[in-house]
Amino acid sequence: MTHSVLDLARTEFRSIRRLAERAIAQVDDAGLHVTLDADGNSIAMLMRHMAGNMRSRWTDFLTTDGEKPDRLRDQEFEPTTLSREALMAEWNAGWALVFDALDPLTDEDLFRTVTIRTEPLTVCQAIYRQVSHYSGHTYQILLLARHLKGADWQTLSVPKGQSEQYNAQMIARLKVRG
């Protein structure tokens, strides 16, 4: 079975989103606004930055520069008192733009040229640039959420000390499918 680059990108974006949302869900509302130091970012700031980036990059993806003139990037990193609901509304709107732009694309579109901050990129390059960008910020969110939850953290991957058990379960599943 083969998958197109676009199918893989959609899958990766869904995975990135799910990982971030599972981390965000573990943090209480006040925790969304906590920074580890005076120059640090909070989960809320990272969510707003990612949503702002998504709005800028994916609106009119094929026809306009990915850095929209009305984007106020620096404001995305300012402390905010937005509620979880308002943050999630921005977040969800950003992700909707990602998938609304990706879904109509075909493999033939991958070599078209788009621009981000006047830099020409193929559609494929632009997509994977965003995969990398969103992954980086998602792991920042994950680290902050893990720090804030402390001992109450519910792992989002294989728990420490359980790798062998997990691998055995995966092998058993493959045998059942095979």
N, CA, C and O atoms as a DFTB+ gen file, in Angstrom:
712 C
 N C O
     1  1       0.839      -1.172       0.000
     2  2       0.000       0.000       0.000
     3  2       0.887       1.239       0.000
     4  3       1.813       1.350       0.803
     5  1       0.601       2.157      -0.895
     6  2       1.363       3.395      -0.933
     7  2       0.467       4.547      -0.498
     8  3      -0.753       4.511      -0.660
     9  1       1.095       5.545       0.047
    10  2       0.388       6.750       0.456
    11  2       1.034       7.930      -0.244
    12  3       2.250       7.969      -0.431
    13  1       0.221       8.873      -0.622
    14  2       0.784      10.060      -1.247
    15  2       1.404      10.954      -0.179
    16  3       1.098      10.838       1.008
    17  1       2.264      11.831      -0.619
    18  2       2.879      12.819       0.271
    19  2       1.781      13.595       0.988
    20  3       1.903      13.882       2.179
    21  1       0.729      13.933       0.286
    22  2      -0.356      14.696       0.898
    23  2      -1.086      13.897       1.968
    24  3      -1.438      14.438       3.016
    25  1      -1.315      12.612       1.709
    26  2      -1.946      11.769       2.728
    27  2      -1.081      11.702       3.978
    28  3      -1.580      11.797       5.099
    29  1       0.220      11.539       3.772
    30  2       1.142      11.478       4.910
    31  2       1.181      12.803       5.664
    32  3       1.233      12.812       6.894
    33  1       1.156      13.914       4.947
    34  2       1.161      15.231       5.594
    35  2      -0.112      15.432       6.410
    36  3      -0.058      15.908       7.544
    37  1      -1.255      15.071       5.834
    38  2      -2.520      15.196       6.579
    39  2      -2.487      14.350       7.845
    40  3      -2.924      14.791       8.908
    41  1      -1.967      13.138       7.724
    42  2      -1.858      12.254       8.883
    43  2      -0.944      12.862       9.939
    44  3      -1.257      12.823      11.129
    45  1       0.174      13.420       9.512
    46  2       1.124      14.011      10.456
    47  2       0.534      15.244      11.131
    48  3       0.699      15.423      12.338
    49  1      -0.148      16.092      10.376
    50  2      -0.792      17.258      10.989
    51  2      -1.844      16.821      12.018
    52  3      -1.934      17.408      13.097
    53  1      -2.635      15.799      11.692
    54  2      -3.631      15.306      12.660
    55  2      -2.946      14.780      13.917
    56  3      -3.430      15.001      15.026
    57  1      -1.832      14.090      13.751
    58  2      -1.085      13.554      14.887
    59  2      -0.516      14.672      15.764
    60  3      -0.589      14.609      16.991
    61  1       0.042      15.680      15.129
    62  2       0.589      16.833      15.854
    63  2      -0.525      17.509      16.656
    64  3      -0.351      17.813      17.836
    65  1      -1.646      17.736      16.019
    66  2      -2.774      18.382      16.691
    67  2      -3.250      17.557      17.877
    68  3      -3.455      18.082      18.971
    69  1      -3.422      16.271      17.649
    70  2      -3.913      15.380      18.714
    71  2      -2.954      15.364      19.901
    72  3      -3.397      15.401      21.050
    73  1      -1.665      15.310      19.644
    74  2      -0.681      15.300      20.722
    75  2      -0.763      16.594      21.534
    76  3      -0.791      16.552      22.764
    77  1      -0.803      17.732      20.857
    78  2      -0.903      19.009      21.560
    79  2      -2.188      19.079      22.380
    80  3      -2.168      19.512      23.532
    81  1      -3.292      18.660      21.798
    82  2      -4.579      18.747      22.499
    83  2      -4.637      17.814      23.699
    84  3      -5.256      18.143      24.711
    85  1      -4.006      16.666      23.597
    86  2      -3.972      15.752      24.750
    87  2      -3.139      16.345      25.883
    88  3      -3.457      16.139      27.054
    89  1      -2.087      17.073      25.553
    90  2      -1.285      17.747      26.583
    91  2      -2.066      18.923      27.169
    92  3      -2.125      19.085      28.388
    93  1      -2.662      19.739      26.308
    94  2      -3.425      20.912      26.749
    95  2      -4.558      20.486      27.679
    96  3      -4.840      21.170      28.663
    97  1      -5.203      19.379      27.379
    98  2      -6.335      18.907      28.181
    99  2      -5.935      18.580      29.622
   100  3      -6.777      18.607      30.520
   101  1      -4.680      18.278      29.842
   102  2      -4.235      17.915      31.192
   103  2      -3.929      19.130      32.064
   104  3      -3.724      18.983      33.269
   105  1      -3.895      20.318      31.482
   106  2      -3.526      21.530      32.208
   107  2      -4.793      22.293      32.591
   108  3      -5.710      22.436      31.783
   109  1      -4.833      22.779      33.827
   110  2      -5.993      23.581      34.226
   111  2      -5.941      24.940      33.543
   112  3      -4.922      25.311      32.962
   113  1      -7.032      25.673      33.613
   114  2      -7.141      26.935      32.881
   115  2      -6.036      27.916      33.251
   116  3      -5.462      28.556      32.370
   117  1      -5.730      28.043      34.528
   118  2      -4.665      28.960      34.958
   119  2      -3.317      28.510      34.408
   120  3      -2.487      29.343      34.042
   121  1      -3.094      27.206      34.349
   122  2      -1.830      26.672      33.863
   123  2      -1.541      27.022      32.420
   124  3      -0.379      27.061      32.016
   125  1      -2.570      27.277      31.636
   126  2      -2.368      27.647      30.232
   127  2      -1.575      28.946      30.096
   128  3      -0.982      29.206      29.049
   129  1      -1.563      29.755      31.146
   130  2      -0.941      31.075      31.086
   131  2       0.374      31.161      31.860
   132  3       0.954      32.241      31.976
   133  1       0.843      30.045      32.383
   134  2       2.075      30.022      33.178
   135  2       3.291      29.992      32.256
   136  3       3.317      29.263      31.264
   137  1       4.297      30.797      32.600
   138  2       5.589      30.734      31.922
   139  2       6.624      30.264      32.934
   140  3       6.471      30.487      34.135
   141  1       7.662      29.623      32.455
   142  2       8.707      29.132      33.351
   143  2       9.682      30.230      33.764
   144  3      10.376      30.106      34.773
   145  1       9.731      31.306      32.979
   146  2      10.564      32.448      33.348
   147  2      10.001      33.679      32.641
   148  3       9.066      33.577      31.847
   149  1      10.579      34.836      32.937
   150  2      10.048      36.100      32.419
   151  2      10.048      36.178      30.892
   152  3       9.197      36.850      30.309
   153  1      10.984      35.505      30.249
   154  2      11.059      35.552      28.787
   155  2      10.422      34.338      28.111
   156  3      10.443      34.224      26.886
   157  1       9.862      33.439      28.907
   158  2       9.325      32.204      28.356
   159  2       7.939      32.377      27.762
   160  3       7.270      33.391      27.958
   161  1       7.539      31.365      27.039
   162  2       6.209      31.316      26.453
   163  2       5.312      30.424      27.302
   164  3       5.761      29.427      27.868
   165  1       4.065      30.792      27.379
   166  2       3.065      29.948      28.022
   167  2       2.427      29.061      26.954
   168  3       2.626      29.274      25.758
   169  1       1.673      28.087      27.389
   170  2       0.918      27.259      26.448
   171  2      -0.029      28.143      25.643
   172  3      -0.178      27.960      24.435
   173  1      -0.669      29.103      26.313
   174  2      -1.591      30.011      25.614
   175  2      -0.867      30.783      24.512
   176  3      -1.388      30.917      23.405
   177  1       0.324      31.288      24.806
   178  2       1.091      32.021      23.790
   179  2       1.426      31.119      22.609
   180  3       1.307      31.529      21.454
   181  1       1.841      29.901      22.897
   182  2       2.190      28.976      21.823
   183  2       0.967      28.619      20.985
   184  3       1.055      28.521      19.761
   185  1      -0.168      28.427      21.642
   186  2      -1.404      28.144      20.910
   187  2      -1.767      29.316      20.000
   188  3      -2.128      29.114      18.840
   189  1      -1.672      30.539      20.523
   190  2      -2.004      31.717      19.739
   191  2      -1.027      31.889      18.579
   192  3      -1.426      32.242      17.469
   193  1       0.255      31.639      18.844
   194  2       1.254      31.750      17.781
   195  2       0.980      30.724      16.678
   196  3       1.010      31.058      15.493
   197  1       0.716      29.493      17.067
   198  2       0.442      28.477      16.053
   199  2      -0.817      28.833      15.266
   200  3      -0.835      28.701      14.042
   201  1      -1.858      29.279      15.946
   202  2      -3.104      29.648      15.263
   203  2      -2.869      30.835      14.326
   204  3      -3.388      30.857      13.210
   205  1      -2.089      31.818      14.775
   206  2      -1.778      32.965      13.924
   207  2      -0.968      32.557      12.711
   208  3      -1.195      33.045      11.604
   209  1      -0.025      31.664      12.928
   210  2       0.778      31.152      11.823
   211  2      -0.109      30.403      10.832
   212  3       0.023      30.571       9.620
   213  1      -1.008      29.579      11.355
   214  2      -1.900      28.818      10.478
   215  2      -2.771      29.753       9.652
   216  3      -2.944      29.548       8.450
   217  1      -3.320      30.780      10.294
   218  2      -4.161      31.731       9.559
   219  2      -3.348      32.386       8.450
   220  3      -3.821      32.525       7.322
   221  1      -2.132      32.783       8.774
   222  2      -1.299      33.472       7.801
   223  2      -0.836      32.544       6.677
   224  3      -0.924      32.899       5.502
   225  1      -0.352      31.380       7.029
   226  2       0.223      30.477       6.034
   227  2      -0.823      29.825       5.132
   228  3      -0.592      29.661       3.935
   229  1      -1.969      29.454       5.699
   230  2      -2.888      28.602       4.962
   231  2      -4.051      29.342       4.317
   232  3      -4.751      28.760       3.488
   233  1      -4.284      30.605       4.669
   234  2      -5.300      31.397       3.986
   235  2      -4.769      31.738       2.596
   236  3      -3.677      32.289       2.454
   237  1      -5.540      31.408       1.594
   238  2      -5.118      31.646       0.198
   239  2      -3.719      31.078      -0.046
   240  3      -2.863      31.734      -0.640
   241  1      -3.510      29.868       0.417
   242  2      -2.213      29.193       0.418
   243  2      -1.503      29.230      -0.929
   244  3      -0.307      29.518      -0.987
   245  1      -2.212      28.945      -1.999
   246  2      -1.575      28.851      -3.312
   247  2      -1.411      30.195      -4.013
   248  3      -0.685      30.288      -5.003
   249  1      -2.079      31.244      -3.511
   250  2      -2.136      32.481      -4.297
   251  2      -1.554      33.715      -3.616
   252  3      -1.334      34.726      -4.284
   253  1      -1.298      33.667      -2.311
   254  2      -0.738      34.848      -1.640
   255  2       0.448      34.435      -0.781
   256  3       0.594      33.267      -0.422
   257  1       1.290      35.405      -0.458
   258  2       2.430      35.136       0.413
   259  2       1.917      34.608       1.752
   260  3       0.913      35.085       2.282
   261  1       2.616      33.628       2.277
   262  2       2.219      32.995       3.532
   263  2       2.394      33.862       4.757
   264  3       1.956      33.479       5.842
   265  1       3.013      35.006       4.622
   266  2       3.101      35.948       5.734
   267  2       2.190      37.119       5.378
   268  3       2.574      38.024       4.637
   269  1       0.984      37.082       5.919
   270  2      -0.020      38.086       5.575
   271  2       0.318      39.427       6.228
   272  3       0.800      39.468       7.360
   273  1       0.062      40.528       5.506
   274  2       0.412      41.853       6.030
   275  2      -0.357      42.230       7.298
   276  3       0.105      43.076       8.064
   277  1      -1.518      41.619       7.533
   278  2      -2.294      41.971       8.728
   279  2      -1.956      41.092       9.939
   280  3      -2.563      41.236      11.000
   281  1      -1.009      40.205       9.782
   282  2      -0.607      39.359      10.916
   283  2       0.259      40.182      11.874
   284  3       1.169      40.894      11.451
   285  1      -0.031      40.073      13.131
   286  2       0.746      40.770      14.160
   287  2       1.454      39.715      15.006
   288  3       1.074      39.449      16.146
   289  1       2.485      39.128      14.423
   290  2       3.170      37.983      15.024
   291  2       3.665      38.269      16.439
   292  3       3.499      37.433      17.327
   293  1       4.260      39.416      16.661
   294  2       4.806      39.721      17.985
   295  2       3.723      39.713      19.064
   296  3       3.996      39.365      20.213
   297  1       2.505      40.091      18.703
   298  2       1.412      40.091      19.683
   299  2       1.022      38.674      20.105
   300  3       0.457      38.476      21.180
   301  1       1.322      37.707      19.267
   302  2       1.006      36.313      19.615
   303  2       1.796      35.852      20.839
   304  3       1.394      34.913      21.526
   305  1       2.913      36.511      21.107
   306  2       3.777      36.126      22.219
   307  2       3.620      37.028      23.440
   308  3       4.416      36.956      24.377
   309  1       2.606      37.867      23.427
   310  2       2.332      38.700      24.591
   311  2       1.408      37.941      25.540
   312  3       0.558      37.168      25.099
   313  1       1.576      38.164      26.841
   314  2       0.677      37.491      27.797
   315  2      -0.780      37.817      27.472
   316  3      -1.111      38.921      27.040
   317  1      -1.618      36.847      27.689
   318  2      -3.038      37.001      27.397
   319  2      -3.853      36.450      28.565
   320  3      -3.376      35.621      29.340
   321  1      -5.063      36.919      28.667
   322  2      -5.974      36.384      29.679
   323  2      -7.139      35.654      29.018
   324  3      -8.160      35.395      29.654
   325  1      -6.980      35.327      27.752
   326  2      -8.052      34.633      27.040
   327  2      -8.424      33.337      27.759
   328  3      -7.562      32.639      28.294
   329  1      -9.679      33.037      27.762
   330  2     -10.171      31.798      28.366
   331  2      -9.760      30.600      27.525
   332  3      -9.373      30.740      26.365
   333  1      -9.850      29.428      28.125
   334  2      -9.592      28.182      27.385
   335  2     -10.487      28.123      26.145
   336  3     -10.036      27.744      25.064
   337  1     -11.743      28.496      26.309
   338  2     -12.692      28.430      25.198
   339  2     -12.256      29.344      24.052
   340  3     -12.320      28.954      22.887
   341  1     -11.811      30.569      24.386
   342  2     -11.367      31.499      23.347
   343  2     -10.083      31.005      22.686
   344  3      -9.930      31.109      21.469
   345  1      -9.158      30.466      23.488
   346  2      -7.925      29.909      22.922
   347  2      -8.240      28.745      21.997
   348  3      -7.681      28.643      20.905
   349  1      -9.133      27.870      22.432
   350  2      -9.487      26.713      21.607
   351  2     -10.212      27.140      20.335
   352  3     -10.070      26.493      19.296
   353  1     -10.985      28.219      20.405
   354  2     -11.665      28.711      19.198
   355  2     -10.631      29.175      18.171
   356  3     -10.756      28.858      16.988
   357  1      -9.604      29.928      18.613
   358  2      -8.529      30.349      17.699
   359  2      -7.790      29.135      17.150
   360  3      -7.526      29.037      15.952
   361  1      -7.464      28.214      18.051
   362  2      -6.748      26.988      17.702
   363  2      -7.518      26.193      16.646
   364  3      -6.960      25.800      15.622
   365  1      -8.798      25.962      16.908
   366  2      -9.620      25.177      15.983
   367  2      -9.788      25.877      14.642
   368  3      -9.798      25.225      13.598
   369  1      -9.919      27.199      14.664
   370  2     -10.029      27.951      13.408
   371  2      -8.739      27.815      12.597
   372  3      -8.779      27.678      11.375
   373  1      -7.603      27.855      13.282
   374  2      -6.324      27.679      12.587
   375  2      -6.215      26.313      11.944
   376  3      -5.840      26.196      10.777
   377  1      -6.544      25.278      12.705
   378  2      -6.461      23.924      12.155
   379  2      -7.448      23.722      11.002
   380  3      -7.153      23.001      10.049
   381  1      -8.611      24.355      11.090
   382  2      -9.572      24.250       9.980
   383  2      -8.962      24.811       8.698
   384  3      -9.159      24.256       7.617
   385  1      -8.226      25.908       8.819
   386  2      -7.573      26.494       7.642
   387  2      -6.515      25.555       7.059
   388  3      -6.373      25.450       5.841
   389  1      -5.776      24.877       7.936
   390  2      -4.769      23.923       7.460
   391  2      -5.422      22.874       6.570
   392  3      -4.992      22.639       5.441
   393  1      -6.462      22.253       7.099
   394  2      -7.084      21.147       6.355
   395  2      -7.919      21.638       5.173
   396  3      -8.028      20.944       4.161
   397  1      -8.509      22.829       5.293
   398  2      -9.231      23.389       4.147
   399  2      -8.281      23.670       2.984
   400  3      -8.671      23.555       1.822
   401  1      -7.043      24.037       3.291
   402  2      -6.058      24.277       2.231
   403  2      -5.474      22.977       1.689
   404  3      -5.244      22.844       0.487
   405  1      -5.235      22.015       2.586
   406  2      -4.621      20.746       2.165
   407  2      -5.578      19.841       1.398
   408  3      -5.188      19.212       0.415
   409  1      -6.814      19.775       1.842
   410  2      -7.741      18.777       1.297
   411  2      -7.938      18.841      -0.210
   412  3      -8.006      17.788      -0.844
   413  1      -8.033      20.021      -0.817
   414  2      -8.223      20.017      -2.280
   415  2      -6.946      19.791      -3.086
   416  3      -7.013      19.605      -4.301
   417  1      -5.783      19.804      -2.431
   418  2      -4.533      19.650      -3.171
   419  2      -4.401      18.247      -3.743
   420  3      -4.897      17.272      -3.179
   421  1      -3.722      18.177      -4.872
   422  2      -3.417      16.891      -5.501
   423  2      -1.904      16.744      -5.578
   424  3      -1.164      17.704      -5.361
   425  1      -1.460      15.554      -5.885
   426  2      -0.022      15.323      -6.024
   427  2       0.598      16.257      -7.069
   428  3       1.761      16.641      -6.944
   429  1      -0.162      16.616      -8.082
   430  2       0.351      17.524      -9.116
   431  2       0.647      18.914      -8.541
   432  3       1.487      19.640      -9.073
   433  1      -0.041      19.282      -7.459
   434  2       0.173      20.591      -6.847
   435  2       1.477      20.667      -6.059
   436  3       1.945      21.766      -5.760
   437  1       2.067      19.539      -5.718
   438  2       3.230      19.528      -4.835
   439  2       4.428      20.300      -5.377
   440  3       5.281      20.739      -4.605
   441  1       4.498      20.468      -6.670
   442  2       5.643      21.154      -7.258
   443  2       5.304      22.561      -7.730
   444  3       6.120      23.230      -8.364
   445  1       4.098      22.996      -7.415
   446  2       3.755      24.396      -7.662
   447  2       4.571      25.255      -6.704
   448  3       5.063      24.765      -5.687
   449  1       4.710      26.514      -7.025
   450  2       5.476      27.429      -6.178
   451  2       4.534      28.299      -5.351
   452  3       3.569      28.867      -5.864
   453  1       4.838      28.386      -4.066
   454  2       4.180      29.316      -3.158
   455  2       5.273      30.158      -2.515
   456  3       6.456      29.841      -2.636
   457  1       4.888      31.219      -1.839
   458  2       5.889      32.047      -1.168
   459  2       5.547      32.182       0.313
   460  3       4.381      32.232       0.706
   461  1       6.599      32.236       1.115
   462  2       6.479      32.540       2.535
   463  2       7.537      33.585       2.827
   464  3       8.733      33.334       2.680
   465  1       7.087      34.762       3.243
   466  2       7.990      35.900       3.484
   467  2       8.859      36.170       2.257
   468  3      10.067      36.382       2.364
   469  1       8.235      36.158       1.128
   470  2       8.814      36.395      -0.215
   471  2       9.728      35.276      -0.705
   472  3      10.247      35.365      -1.817
   473  1       9.940      34.232       0.082
   474  2      10.800      33.117      -0.330
   475  2       9.981      32.105      -1.139
   476  3       8.974      31.594      -0.650
   477  1      10.408      31.814      -2.367
   478  2       9.682      30.812      -3.148
   479  2       9.995      29.400      -2.638
   480  3      11.148      29.038      -2.403
   481  1       8.939      28.631      -2.479
   482  2       9.044      27.235      -2.046
   483  2       8.087      26.401      -2.869
   484  3       7.066      26.901      -3.340
   485  1       8.412      25.128      -3.044
   486  2       7.400      24.253      -3.624
   487  2       6.330      24.028      -2.559
   488  3       6.579      24.212      -1.367
   489  1       5.163      23.636      -2.991
   490  2       4.086      23.308      -2.047
   491  2       4.576      22.242      -1.082
   492  3       4.309      22.318       0.118
   493  1       5.285      21.256      -1.593
   494  2       5.815      20.184      -0.750
   495  2       6.744      20.754       0.326
   496  3       6.635      20.389       1.497
   497  1       7.652      21.643      -0.068
   498  2       8.554      22.260       0.909
   499  2       7.782      23.067       1.952
   500  3       8.089      23.005       3.142
   501  1       6.796      23.813       1.509
   502  2       6.007      24.642       2.431
   503  2       5.244      23.773       3.430
   504  3       5.158      24.110       4.611
   505  1       4.697      22.665       2.959
   506  2       3.964      21.765       3.851
   507  2       4.901      21.209       4.918
   508  3       4.578      21.235       6.105
   509  1       6.044      20.715       4.503
   510  2       6.937      20.094       5.478
   511  2       7.623      21.113       6.376
   512  3       8.036      20.789       7.489
   513  1       7.742      22.335       5.894
   514  2       8.208      23.416       6.767
   515  2       7.205      23.604       7.911
   516  3       7.599      23.790       9.062
   517  1       5.921      23.556       7.591
   518  2       4.889      23.741       8.617
   519  2       4.781      22.520       9.534
   520  3       4.539      22.673      10.731
   521  1       4.955      21.331       8.999
   522  2       4.977      20.134       9.847
   523  2       6.068      20.288      10.904
   524  3       5.839      20.035      12.087
   525  1       7.242      20.700      10.470
   526  2       8.362      20.878      11.386
   527  2       8.076      21.974      12.410
   528  3       8.327      21.797      13.602
   529  1       7.560      23.088      11.951
   530  2       7.259      24.216      12.826
   531  2       6.235      23.823      13.889
   532  3       6.447      24.071      15.076
   533  1       5.136      23.217      13.472
   534  2       4.079      22.863      14.421
   535  2       4.541      21.758      15.367
   536  3       4.149      21.738      16.534
   537  1       5.366      20.844      14.879
   538  2       5.912      19.803      15.758
   539  2       6.753      20.424      16.865
   540  3       6.625      20.055      18.032
   541  1       7.609      21.364      16.498
   542  2       8.465      22.009      17.486
   543  2       7.654      22.668      18.586
   544  3       7.942      22.488      19.769
   545  1       6.649      23.425      18.201
   546  2       5.835      24.103      19.211
   547  2       4.967      23.120      19.992
   548  3       4.685      23.344      21.169
   549  1       4.552      22.059      19.362
   550  2       3.776      21.047      20.082
   551  2       4.617      20.429      21.189
   552  3       4.118      20.206      22.292
   553  1       5.871      20.153      20.915
   554  2       6.722      19.587      21.965
   555  2       7.038      20.614      23.052
   556  3       7.306      20.234      24.192
   557  1       7.013      21.894      22.723
   558  2       7.120      22.909      23.776
   559  2       5.883      22.866      24.666
   560  3       5.987      22.918      25.891
   561  1       4.710      22.770      24.038
   562  2       3.460      22.652      24.801
   563  2       3.505      21.415      25.681
   564  3       3.139      21.469      26.855
   565  1       3.947      20.318      25.126
   566  2       4.042      19.062      25.866
   567  2       4.962      19.204      27.076
   568  3       4.617      18.767      28.174
   569  1       6.116      19.805      26.883
   570  2       7.053      19.992      27.987
   571  2       6.450      20.864      29.086
   572  3       6.563      20.545      30.270
   573  1       5.813      21.960      28.693
   574  2       5.191      22.834      29.682
   575  2       4.068      22.107      30.430
   576  3       3.976      22.187      31.655
   577  1       3.230      21.408      29.691
   578  2       2.126      20.690      30.327
   579  2       2.653      19.628      31.280
   580  3       2.141      19.472      32.388
   581  1       3.665      18.906      30.854
   582  2       4.271      17.862      31.703
   583  2       4.851      18.478      32.974
   584  3       4.679      17.937      34.066
   585  1       5.527      19.594      32.830
   586  2       6.110      20.290      33.982
   587  2       5.008      20.740      34.949
   588  3       5.125      20.563      36.162
   589  1       3.952      21.316      34.403
   590  2       2.878      21.844      35.248
   591  2       2.107      20.748      35.972
   592  3       1.680      20.948      37.109
   593  1       1.925      19.613      35.347
   594  2       1.159      18.514      35.962
   595  2       1.976      17.727      36.975
   596  3       1.421      17.138      37.902
   597  1       3.289      17.716      36.799
   598  2       4.134      16.999      37.748
   599  2       3.768      15.527      37.827
   600  3       3.609      14.863      36.803
   601  1       3.634      15.020      39.049
   602  2       3.360      13.596      39.275
   603  2       1.989      13.167      38.757
   604  3       1.746      11.972      38.586
   605  1       1.094      14.112      38.506
   606  2      -0.245      13.776      38.008
   607  2      -0.305      13.635      36.487
   608  3      -1.367      13.358      35.929
   609  1       0.828      13.826      35.821
   610  2       0.881      13.728      34.360
   611  2       0.491      12.336      33.896
   612  3       0.959      11.338      34.442
   613  1      -0.353      12.274      32.905
   614  2      -0.712      11.022      32.239
   615  2       0.082      10.966      30.937
   616  3      -0.141      11.770      30.032
   617  1       1.000      10.021      30.848
   618  2       1.887       9.960      29.687
   619  2       1.111       9.862      28.383
   620  3       0.027       9.281      28.327
   621  1       1.681      10.437      27.347
   622  2       1.066      10.427      26.032
   623  2       1.776       9.458      25.086
   624  3       1.462       9.386      23.897
   625  1       2.727       8.722      25.630
   626  2       3.456       7.743      24.833
   627  2       3.696       6.505      25.701
   628  3       2.974       6.277      26.671
   629  1       4.675       5.736      25.364
   630  2       4.985       4.519      26.115
   631  2       5.518       4.931      27.490
   632  3       6.500       5.669      27.570
   633  1       4.887       4.465      28.571
   634  2       5.363       4.834      29.911
   635  2       6.780       4.305      30.171
   636  3       7.191       3.272      29.643
   637  1       7.502       5.054      31.001
   638  2       8.848       4.624      31.378
   639  2       8.795       3.216      31.943
   640  3       7.893       2.865      32.703
   641  1       9.784       2.416      31.555
   642  2       9.889       1.058      32.069
   643  2       8.950       0.058      31.426
   644  3       8.898      -1.099      31.842
   645  1       8.203       0.489      30.412
   646  2       7.239      -0.422      29.793
   647  2       7.478      -0.629      28.302
   648  3       6.579      -1.065      27.583
   649  1       8.674      -0.321      27.838
   650  2       8.976      -0.443      26.412
   651  2       8.888      -1.887      25.925
   652  3       8.304      -2.153      24.875
   653  1       9.463      -2.817      26.680
   654  2       9.440      -4.218      26.248
   655  2       8.008      -4.739      26.186
   656  3       7.641      -5.434      25.239
   657  1       7.205      -4.411      27.183
   658  2       5.810      -4.837      27.196
   659  2       5.059      -4.238      26.002
   660  3       4.282      -4.934      25.349
   661  1       5.285      -2.959      25.716
   662  2       4.646      -2.296      24.596
   663  2       5.045      -2.961      23.278
   664  3       4.189      -3.235      22.437
   665  1       6.347      -3.220      23.097
   666  2       6.815      -3.861      21.868
   667  2       6.198      -5.240      21.689
   668  3       5.836      -5.615      20.573
   669  1       6.076      -5.989      22.761
   670  2       5.457      -7.319      22.695
   671  2       3.993      -7.207      22.276
   672  3       3.510      -8.019      21.487
   673  1       3.292      -6.211      22.797
   674  2       1.888      -6.004      22.415
   675  2       1.777      -5.649      20.931
   676  3       0.866      -6.115      20.246
   677  1       2.691      -4.836      20.443
   678  2       2.666      -4.450      19.034
   679  2       2.924      -5.661      18.138
   680  3       2.269      -5.820      17.107
   681  1       3.857      -6.500      18.518
   682  2       4.150      -7.714      17.748
   683  2       2.935      -8.632      17.744
   684  3       2.585      -9.197      16.708
   685  1       2.294      -8.781      18.891
   686  2       1.100      -9.629      18.987
   687  2      -0.014      -9.093      18.084
   688  3      -0.706      -9.879      17.438
   689  1      -0.198      -7.783      18.027
   690  2      -1.219      -7.189      17.168
   691  2      -0.925      -7.461      15.704
   692  3      -1.833      -7.760      14.928
   693  1       0.338      -7.357      15.327
   694  2       0.714      -7.624      13.937
   695  2       0.436      -9.073      13.556
   696  3      -0.008      -9.353      12.443
   697  1       0.694      -9.976      14.466
   698  2       0.451     -11.408      14.195
   699  2      -1.030     -11.681      14.008
   700  3      -1.415     -12.496      13.170
   701  1      -1.867     -10.999      14.789
   702  2      -3.313     -11.190      14.681
   703  2      -3.807     -10.652      13.345
   704  3      -4.673     -11.259      12.715
   705  1      -3.270      -9.530      12.914
   706  2      -3.672      -8.928      11.623
   707  2      -3.166      -9.736      10.440
   708  3      -3.845      -9.865       9.421
   709  1      -1.941     -10.288      10.591
   710  2      -1.233     -10.923       9.487
   711  2      -1.842     -12.162       9.031
   712  3      -1.337     -12.793       8.102
